[in-house]
Amino acid sequence: MDPTTQQRIKTLIGSSPVLVFMKGNKLMPQCGFSNNVVQILHALGIAFETFDVLSDAEIRQGIKEFSEWPTIPQVYVNGEFLGGSDILIEMYNSGELREKLEVALAS
């Protein structure tokens, strides 16, 4: 990945405590997996921002390389990659996601 794209990704990740790289946005998710993540974060009452990877092919490919994770959506909390849809569903169902987010956002 070129350094400009890498820096753009780092800037985006740093722009919000909780950032979701997804297809669409939190008001209009464009795929079921992205919608799952949005619904989970809404259910937990977590404030978050989104970046629509459909609007930027460089970021869409670059984020996969950056995180070494092949799929979208991708959730970052305080700059740390948390996971995608399946991981968030699993963490939500176990209660681990609420705990992790509360701790991360309290600090």
N, C-alpha and C positions, 0 to 999 in steps of 0.2 A: 504494500500500500504506500502511496506517496506521502511524504511528510505533511503536506498541506491537508490532506484528508484526515490523517492521524490527528493533527492539531485541532481541526474542526470537531472531531469526535470528542477529544478531551475537553474542549470548550463547552460542547453541548452537555456532556456528562456533569461538568462542574456547575452548570447553570441552574440546577434544581436538586434539592435533596433526594427526590424520587423522580427518575426520568424513565419513560418507557419508549423505546424505539419500536414502532409498530406500523402496521398498515392502516392508514387512516389516522384519526385522532380520537381523543376521549369522547367527543360528542358524536362521532360517526366512525366507529371502527369498520374497517373494510375486510376483515376476515374473522372467522369464529375464534381463533386462538387469541387474537388481539382483543376481541370482545371479552373473552374469559378473564384476561388480566384486568381490563378496565372494570368489570363487574366486581371482581375480588377486591380491588383497591377501593372502589366506592363502598362496598359492604363493610370494609374496615374503617371507613371514614378518613382515609389517608389523602392528603393533598398531593397531587402529582402533576407533572407536565409530560407532554408527549412530543415525539418527533415522528412525522410521517415519512417513512422510508420510501414510499411510492413517489414522493416529490423530489427525490435526490438519489440517483443511481449510484453515485460514488459513496455516499453514506450507507446506502442499502447493502452494498457489497463490503465496504470497509468495516462496518460494525461487526460483521461475521468474522473477519480476520482479527479485528481488535480484541474481541472477547474469546476467540477460538471456539465459537459456538455457531453451528451452521444454520440456525433457524431464527425467525422473527415471530413473535415479539421478544425483546430482551429488556429486562428490568435492571436498573442500576439504583442503588441506595447509597447515598453519600460517596459516590464515585466507585463503589464496588459492584461488580456484576453479581446479581442475585440468581438469575435464571430466566427461563422462558415459561411458557404457559403451563406445561406439565409440572414443572418444579413448583411454580406458585400454587397450583391446585393442591398438590401434595402437602406443601407447607401450610396452606390455609386450612385444609381438612384436619391436620394434626395440631393446629394452634401455634405452631412454630413461627408462622409468618407474622402474626400479630405481635408476638413477643419480640422478634427480631426488629420489626419496624418501630415499635415503641422505644426500644433501647437505642436504635440508631438515630431516631429523630429527636430523642431527648438530649443527646449529647451535642 
